[in-house]
Amino acid sequence: MNHETADGIYAEFAQRFNAGDVEGLLDLYEADAVFVRGPGDHVAGRDAIRAALQSYLDTGGKISFETRHAVRHGDIALLSNEYTLQGIDREGRPFTLTGKTAEVLRLQPDGRWLYLIDHPAGAQD
């Protein structure tokens, strides 16, 4: 699917996440993309990113986004959003997780924007 602007990826991400579609989420990442799991802890490539995303999907939670900014320079874009993830923890208790992200996307030859770097906590205060 083509995105008119890079931040259009958030609607696709939310739709696929909320459907529990890990393979659909992976289609939003370049093959050698980087996913930051925490301070000093990042993984690269689809297999590692699949595992990282699956841990979030396993909560059965639902995610929503509000774009903070999207800045484009040529075929690269820097994005940030505020997200809310609501789900159930391993003990069966409801939880709400919020945060501010930092992401780098690259425009593909087919017009899609894909994650190059995804840092879910990259813009925390």
C-alpha positions in Angstrom: 0.0 0.0 0.0 1.3 3.5 -0.9 1.6 6.2 1.8 1.1 9.8 0.7 3.3 10.7 3.7 5.6 8.7 5.8 3.4 8.9 9.0 0.6 7.1 7.1 2.5 4.0 8.2 1.0 4.4 11.7 -2.6 3.5 10.5 -1.3 0.4 8.8 0.8 -0.6 11.8 -2.2 -0.2 14.2 -4.5 -2.2 11.9 -2.0 -5.0 11.6 -1.0 -5.0 15.2 -4.6 -4.9 16.4 -5.4 -7.9 14.2 -2.4 -9.8 15.6 -0.8 -10.0 12.2 3.0 -10.3 12.8 3.8 -11.1 9.2 1.8 -8.1 8.1 3.8 -6.0 10.6 7.0 -7.3 9.2 6.0 -6.2 5.7 6.4 -2.6 7.1 10.1 -3.1 7.7 13.1 -3.2 5.4 14.8 -6.6 5.3 17.7 -5.4 7.4 15.9 -2.9 9.6 16.8 -2.3 13.2 14.4 -2.6 16.1 15.4 -1.1 19.5 14.2 -3.2 22.4 15.7 -1.1 25.1 18.8 0.9 26.1 21.7 -0.6 24.3 19.6 -3.5 23.2 18.7 -3.6 19.5 18.2 -6.3 16.9 18.4 -6.3 13.1 16.7 -8.4 10.4 13.2 -9.8 10.0 13.6 -12.9 12.2 14.8 -10.9 15.2 12.2 -8.2 14.6 9.5 -10.8 14.3 10.4 -12.1 17.8 10.4 -8.6 19.3 7.0 -7.7 17.8 5.5 -11.1 18.7 6.2 -10.3 22.4 4.0 -7.2 22.1 1.3 -9.1 20.1 1.2 -11.8 22.8 -0.4 -9.4 25.2 -3.5 -9.4 22.9 -3.4 -5.6 23.4 -4.6 -2.9 21.1 -2.5 0.0 20.0 -3.2 3.5 18.9 -1.0 6.4 17.7 -0.9 10.2 17.5 1.7 11.6 15.2 4.1 14.0 17.0 6.0 14.9 13.9 7.1 13.7 10.5 10.0 15.3 8.7 11.0 14.2 5.3 14.3 14.8 3.4 14.3 13.1 0.0 13.7 9.4 0.5 14.3 9.5 4.3 11.8 10.5 7.0 12.2 11.0 10.7 9.0 10.3 12.6 7.7 10.3 16.2 4.4 9.4 17.7 2.8 9.0 21.1 1.3 5.5 21.4 -1.1 3.8 23.8 -1.0 0.1 24.2 -3.7 -1.5 26.3 -3.6 -5.2 27.0 -3.4 -8.0 29.6 -0.2 -8.9 31.4 1.0 -12.4 32.1 -0.8 -12.5 35.4 -4.1 -11.6 33.7 -4.2 -8.0 34.9 -5.1 -5.2 32.5 -2.4 -2.7 31.7 -1.9 0.5 29.7 1.6 1.3 28.3 2.3 4.7 26.8 5.4 6.2 25.2 6.9 8.4 22.6 8.8 6.9 19.7 11.5 7.8 17.2 11.6 6.1 13.8 13.5 6.5 10.6 11.7 5.4 7.4 12.9 5.1 3.8 10.8 5.6 0.7 10.8 2.5 -1.5 10.9 2.5 -5.3 7.2 1.3 -5.2 6.1 4.3 -3.2 5.8 2.6 0.2 7.5 3.9 3.3 9.2 1.2 5.4 10.9 1.3 8.7 14.7 1.4 8.6 15.0 2.1 12.4 12.2 1.6 14.9 12.8 2.8 18.4 9.6 2.5 20.5 11.0 4.5 23.4 13.3 6.8 21.4 11.6 10.1 22.3 10.9 9.5 26.0 11.3 12.7 28.1 
